[in-house]
Amino acid sequence: MNQIEVLPTALHEIPGDVLNILKSDDQLLIRWNELTPLARNEWVCWITSVKKDETRQKHIKRMQEEVLNGKKRPCCWPGCSHRKQ
């Protein structure tokens, strides 16, 4: 069983479906924990900011692939509007 702690984001709580994905893959979780809290926050906000479940699932899959490949934040997205004044 996975003994690696999932590190939190700077602002958003990590949703259960994302937590399950992170906990199911040690390499992904290690890469996730190497990100800064703000970078982890960007991924969570990017995943949760969509309206359709189909798009959310695509974002989760893309997050898995890109974080494993060393990507730090979602590309071509203005960033988390919740942390801006």
GIUR-V662717 format. One record per backbone hydrogen bond with DSSP energy under -0.5 kcal/mol. NH is the residue of the N-H (numbers start at 1). CO is the residue of the C=O. E is the energy in kcal/mol with one decimal. If there is no record, write none. Layout:
nh->NH co->CO e->E
nh->NH co->CO e->E
//
This chain:
nh->7 co->5 e->-0.7
nh->9 co->12 e->-0.6
nh->10 co->37 e->-1.6
nh->15 co->13 e->-0.5
nh->19 co->15 e->-2.6
nh->20 co->16 e->-2.5
nh->21 co->17 e->-1.6
nh->22 co->18 e->-2.6
nh->23 co->19 e->-2.8
nh->24 co->20 e->-1.1
nh->25 co->22 e->-1.0
nh->29 co->25 e->-2.6
nh->30 co->26 e->-2.5
nh->31 co->27 e->-2.3
nh->32 co->28 e->-2.9
nh->33 co->29 e->-2.5
nh->34 co->30 e->-1.0
nh->34 co->31 e->-0.5
nh->35 co->31 e->-0.7
nh->35 co->32 e->-1.3
nh->40 co->36 e->-2.6
nh->41 co->37 e->-2.0
nh->42 co->38 e->-2.1
nh->43 co->39 e->-1.9
nh->44 co->40 e->-2.2
nh->45 co->41 e->-2.8
nh->46 co->42 e->-2.5
nh->47 co->43 e->-2.2
nh->48 co->44 e->-2.6
nh->49 co->45 e->-1.6
nh->50 co->47 e->-0.6
nh->56 co->52 e->-2.1
nh->57 co->53 e->-2.6
nh->58 co->54 e->-1.7
nh->59 co->55 e->-2.4
nh->60 co->56 e->-2.6
nh->61 co->57 e->-2.3
nh->62 co->58 e->-2.5
nh->63 co->59 e->-2.7
nh->64 co->60 e->-2.4
nh->65 co->61 e->-2.3
nh->66 co->62 e->-3.0
nh->67 co->63 e->-2.7
nh->68 co->64 e->-1.9
nh->69 co->65 e->-1.3
nh->70 co->67 e->-1.7
nh->71 co->66 e->-3.0
nh->77 co->74 e->-0.6
nh->83 co->80 e->-0.9
nh->84 co->81 e->-0.9
//
